[in-house]
């Protein structure tokens, strides 16, 4: 039985739809009836319907925007549109949203709706079967790598490795010999800007794993695992003898691996490796030391490095106090479109970070948070895939190149924004004059003496987002400034911006800025 949600701001129409067709006979169950898009989104999470039958011309968020949001949250959901408007613009948009049908309410009959529902039901079942078959094939391909990854995580986290060898053998991980060597690899994410998307990171890691498995190695076996934090681990296992020089063979393997990755993927990866050690139970300790050594190399440019005996460094300098002034100056330079000043300041941050040896994790997190604020001020969605790559960069050069790429994107995006349309300026002015209120699109439409549905479509066309999203971004940009001024507590700031519930304010702030108001301050 497929679940259906009906959406229409006309209550009599909702009741009419419920009685118009024999839903259960069609294999359908009406699980929700919503009188607005906002209520529909609440029901969406509660009931998870398979199909939505929605009116288009609704106040606030219209049916097209609702369908777009529903498909973003649940890509497999089906949609049938109802409307009083015989307008090609709507029909074209409905096709773009992969709607199953587009029915005129004034001419709607039981036979029409039944035929539309049967078509939708058949398509939903067909799509489910297709997705299920595709998912099964993908699982067959990926499952082995995922299980290998889980196996390695057990090796480096379990108190005892006893019993794991037998499990590893079933995955093709054969470690019959007593001697091991480990290497950690990480990707140069700044090279993504020329060849790949940031979302391709996991795919590239699988490609590296496949490349490593095809490199012939004499007298030693090498298994490569994908790390959950975006790197990879190569484990060599061999029987030491006078004729088998394991370390030399493994070093040769790593050189070939780097060359093959450069040849096939166009990137020069960073590799760190240790010396030989005995017993599988020592992998855990060696892995931890190698991760510390990889962190210690953050300010070096070497691509292949053997770990010496060293002690992990204690990082004591506060990153924000060290480079906060430069970050604020870059923020001003971005607003003024001063690219020369931006380049100078980025160089200053890089030199200061290197000379002070700032803690890499803290530096990357600070830069990511700061860039999220710049994205928010620019009315842009934060690119989570970019930020995940940024915080996993393993060299300072890589980190700062990504920062520069993002700033250049922000500069480029500002060019068309310099000439804002008059209506958008009026809307921003109205929001700024009513900050302590939770405005709706209807409020703005009434203020401008416009039809709400028309304004909704115009606003989306001009800004690329719906009004609610735009208003939250506008207010969160102000919240960032108010929090940094530290003149008022979070409760007061929340109220001043129209959020009577501080918890809800914190939730919205974290959605757009990436961290809580308390942590941001």
N, C-alpha and C positions, 0 to 999 in steps of 0.2 A: 504494500500500500504506500503510494507516494504522498508526501505531505504538501499541502498548498496553503499559501497565505494570500488573502485578498486585501487590497489597499485602495481606498477611495475616501476623499474627504466628504463625500455625500453619503450620509448614513442610510437613507432609503435605497440607494444604489447597492450598498453592501448587502442589505437584506434581500434585495431582488436577485443578486448574483447567487446567494446561498441557495435560494429556492429554484433558480432557473434550470439547473441540470441535476441529474442523479449522480452526485459525486462518487459515492461508494461503488455504484455499479461500474463506474469508469476506472475503478482501482485507485481512487483519490480520496484523501481526507482533508477537510478544511481545518487546519490547526490554529489559525489566527485570522482575526479581522481587524485591520488597523485603519484609523481615520486620518492619519498623517504619516509622512515619511519618517519623522522622528520616532513615532510609536512603532512603525514597521521595523526600524533598525533594532529596537529593544526586543520585539518579538522574534526577529531573525536569530538573535543569539540564544533566545530561550527555547525556540521550537525547531530551528535548523530546517526550514522547509526545502523541498526539492524544486518547487515551482512557485513563482510569484505572478499573480494577475493584478496589475496595477494601473490606476488612472495616471495620465501624464500631467494634466493641468491642475496641480495642487499648489497651495500657497507654501511659501518657504522653500524647502527642497522639493523640486518637482519629480515626477515619476522617472524621467530619464536620469537625473542625478542619483535618485534612489537605486535604480537598476545598476548604475555604474559602481556605486559603493557596495551593493550586495555582491556583485561579481568580483570585486576586489577582495572582499572578505571570504566569499565562497565561490571560487571560479567555476564550479560545475553547476551552479544554480540556473534554472530555466526561467524565462520571462515572457509573459504575454501582456501587451500594452492595450489599454482601453483609452479612448479619447473622444472628445466632442469636436476636435479640430481636424478637419480634412486638409491637412497641410503637408506638403512634400518634405519640408524640413524635418518634421517629426518622424515621418516614415523612413527617411534616409538615416536619421540618427538611430532609430530602432534597429535598422539593418546593421549599422556599425556595432551595436551592442549585442549582436547575435540573438535578437528576439525571435521567438518562435512564430509570433503573429502580431498583427496590428489591427485592432477591431474598432470600428466606430460605434460609440455607445448608442447614438440615436437610431442606428439600424440593427442593433444587436438582437439576435434571436437565439432560442435554445439550440437550434440546429447548428448555427454558426459556432457557438461557444463549444458545443460537444465536439464538432469536427476539429476545432483548434486544440482542444484539450487532448484529443486522441493523437493528433500529430505531435504535440509536445511530449506526451507520455511515451510514444514510440521512440522519439529522438532521445529522450532521457535514458531509456533502457539501453538503447544502442550505444550511446556515449559512455554509459557506465561499463558495459561489457568491453568496449574498446579500451577505456582507461584501465580496467582491471587486467586485460591481456597485456597492455603495454607496461603496466606497473610490474607484472609478473616477470616479464622479460628483463626489465631494468634491474629488478631484485636479483635475478640470476647472475647478471653481470657485476652488480655492485656488492652483493652480499658477501662474497669472499673477501673483498678489501675491507669491508666494515668489520667483519669478524676478525680479520687479522689485526685491525686497529684495536679492537677490544681486547684481543689476546695480549698485545704488547702493553696496553695500559694495565692489565692484570699483572704482567711480569714486573712492572716498575712501581706498582702500588701494593701488591699483596705482601703480607708479612713473610709468606713462604711460597717458593716457586714449585714446590713438590706437586706433582700431578698435572702441571700445566704443559709439560713436554708432550704428553700423549694427546692432549687437546690440540696442541700446535701441529702435530703430525697430520691430523685430519684436515688442517687448513693448508697443508703443503709447507709448513715451517719445520724443517728437519735440522735439529741441532744435536747430532750424535757425539760431537767432539767436545773436549774440555776447554778449548781456548777460544776467546772472543775478542773482537775489537768493535767499537762503536763509532759512528759518525753522525753528526746532525747537520741537516741542510735547511736553508731558508731562501726564499725567493726575493729578488730585487723588485719590489712592487712599483718603483718609479718607472720601470720599463713597460708596465701595463699600458701607460698612456699612449704608446705608439702601436701596440699590437692587440691588446686585450681589454676586456671590461673588467672592472673590479669583481664582478659577480662570477668571473671565470676561475677564481682562485682554486676552488675545490676540484674543478675539472682539470686544471693544470697539475695539481698534486697527483691526481690519478694517472695523468700522462707520464709524470716523472717516475711514478711507481712502475708503470709498464716499461718505460725505457730502461730502468735499472735491472729489471728481470731479464732483459734480452742481451745484456752484456756478458759475454763468455769470460769466466774466471777459472784459472787452473788451480787445483789443489785446495781451494777454499770455496765455501758457499756463502752467498750474500743475499739477505732478505731485507727488503725495504718496506717500512711501515709509514703510514701517514699520521702525523701528529694532530691532535685535536685543536691546537693553537695555530695551525697554518704552516707547519714545517714538515720535515720528513726525517726518518731515522733509518740508517743502513746498518745492519748487524752482520758482521762476518763471523763465521764459525769454521774452525779447522783443527787438524791434528798436527801439532808442532813436531818437526823433525829436522835433521841436518839439511835435507833437501827442500823443505818447505819454509820459506821465510815469509811468514804470514803478514807482517807489517808492510814489507815491500810490495807484496802482491795486492794488499788492500789499498795502499797509496796509489798504485798504478790503476786500480779499479776506479778510485775516486776521480782521478784525472780524466779517464775515459768517460766516466759518467758526466762530468762537467762539460766535456767537449760535445757529447751527444745531446745533452740538454740545450747547449748553445746552438747546435746544428738544427735540431728539430723544433725547438720552442723559441729560439732567438733570445735567450737570457743567460746571463752569467751568474749562476747561483753561488751562495756563500756556503762553504763546507768547513766544519771543525771536526777533528777526530782525536781520539785518545790512543794510548798504547795498549798492547795486549794484556789481557787479564784472564784469570781462570774462574770457571764455575758460572753457570747461568744465574745463580743467586746474587752475583756481584754486579749484574747489569743495572740494577736499581741505583746503586751508589755511583757507578760510572756515568749513568745517564744524568743524574743530578749535577755532578761536577761539570759535565760537558755543557749543560744549560747555563751554568754560572760563567763558564769560559766564553760562551757565545755572547752573553750579556757584557762581559768585560771587553769584548772586541768591538763594541758599538762605535767607538771613536776611531777605529782603524779602518783601512781600506783593503786589507788582505782578503782574498776570496777562498783560499785553501790554507788552513792553519792547524798544526798539531798542538794539542793542549800540553803546556808544561806543568810542572808542579807550581801551584800558586794558591794564594789565600783569597777567598771572596772578599771584595772591597765593601766597606761600609760607606753609604752615600749619605752625606749630612746636610747638603745645601738645599734650601727650599727653592724649587724651580720657579714658582710664580714671582717671588721676590727678586729673583735673578734676572728674569727676562720680561717681567710684567710691563715695564715701561716701554720696551720696544714693541710689544704686542699692541699696546694702546696706541702707539704712534702709527703702526701699520693700519689699525682700524680707521684712524683719521685719514691716512693717505688713500685708503680704499674709497672712502667717501669723496675725496677730492680727485680721484682718478690719477693720482701721482705715481706712475709706475716706477720712475727712477728712484723715488724715495723708498718705495716698497722693496725694491731690489737691494738697496743699501741696508735697510733694516733687517731683511732676511739674512744677509751676510753677517750683520752684527750679532744676531741671535746664534747663528751657527758658530761663529768664532767664540762667543762667550760660553756657549754650552760645551764646546771642546776644551777650552782652557780651564773651566771650572769642573769639568767631568761631572755634569749634572746626571742624576739618576735617570737612566733611559726610560723605564716604565712611567715614571712621574712626568718626564718631559713629553713623551708621546701622548699621555692622557691629557695633559694641560693643553697641548696644541690642538688635540681633537675637540676638546670642550670649547676652546676659543673659536675654532672654525665653525662649530655648530651655531654659535652666537652670531657670527658673520652671516651664515646662511639664513638664519632667522631674520636678521635685519634686512636681508635682501629678498625676503618673502619667498624663499626657496625651501623645498623639502630637503631635509638632511639625507645625504646619500650614505646609508648605513654600510653598504658594501665598501665604499671608500674608507670610512672611518675604521672598519674592521681591519682593512689592509694597513692603514696608517699606524695603528697601535701595535701591529706585528712586524713593522720594519725592523731590521736587525743592524742597520748602519745609519749613522747620523746623516750622511749624504742622501740616502734613500728617503729618510723622514722629511728632510727639508725640501727635497725635490717635489714630493707629494704636496707639501704645504704650498709651495709656489704654484703648482698646477691648479690647485683649488682656488687660490686667490686670483689667478688669471681668469678662471671660469667666472668668478664673481665680478671681476672688472668687465668682462665681455657682456655679461648679462645686464649690466647697468646702462649700457648704451641706449637700448630702446626705451628704458624706463625714464629717461630724462624728459621725454615729452608725454607726460601722463594725460589721458583723456580727461576733459572737464568733469564728466560725471563721476569718474573714479576719485578725483580730487574732492568733489563735493561729499562723496561717501566717507572718505577718510576724515574730512572735517567734521562730519556728523558723528562719527565714532568717537573722535577726540573730545567732542563736546558732551558726550554721554557715556564716558568711561565707566561710571559706577553702575550702569544698567546692562542687563543682558539683552542686547538688541537682536531683533530678528530681521530677516529680509523684508517682511511686511512693513515693519516700522520704517525702514529706509525708503521703501517704495512709496509709502504714504507721504513721507517728507518731501520726496522729489516729484510727487503727483504722477507716478508711473504705475503701470500694471505689474504686479509682483512676478508673474510668470515671464513677462518680457524682461524685467530687470534681472531675473535669475539667469536667463540665457545670455543677456548682454554681459553680465558680470563674469560669467564663466568664460565667455569668449575673450574678454579683455585681460583677465588676470590668470586664467588657467586653473582656477580653483573655485569652489563654492564659497558663498558668503560667510558661513560659519567658520570654515577653515581660515579664511582670510582674517576675520575678526580676531580669532584666537592668536594668530601669528602677530597681528598688530599689537595686541595687548601683552603678549609674552615678550615682545621686543622692549616695550616700556617697562615690564617687570624686571628685566635684566638690568636696566639702568637704575631703577629704584632700589634693587637689592644691592647693587654695587655702591650706591651712595650711603647705605647703612644708616639713613636718618629715621627710618620707620621699620617696625617689625613686620614679619611675613603676614601676620593676621591683618594688619592695617592695609598693607599693599594689596592683599587679596580682595578686601572690601572695596578699596578705591577703584579696582579694575572690574568690579561687578561680580566677583565670585564670593558669595556668602558662605560657601562651604570651603574651608581651607583645604580639606583633603582633596576635593575636586580640583581646586586651584593647583595643588602640588602635582596631581595626576596630569593635568593639561600642560603644566610647565615642563615636566619630565618628558612628555611626548614630543615637545617641540625643541627643547634645549638639550635633552639627553641625560640630565641629572636632576636631582631634587632642588628646590629653591634653597634649602638649608645648605646643601653641599656647594651650590653655586656661590652663595654668599661667602 
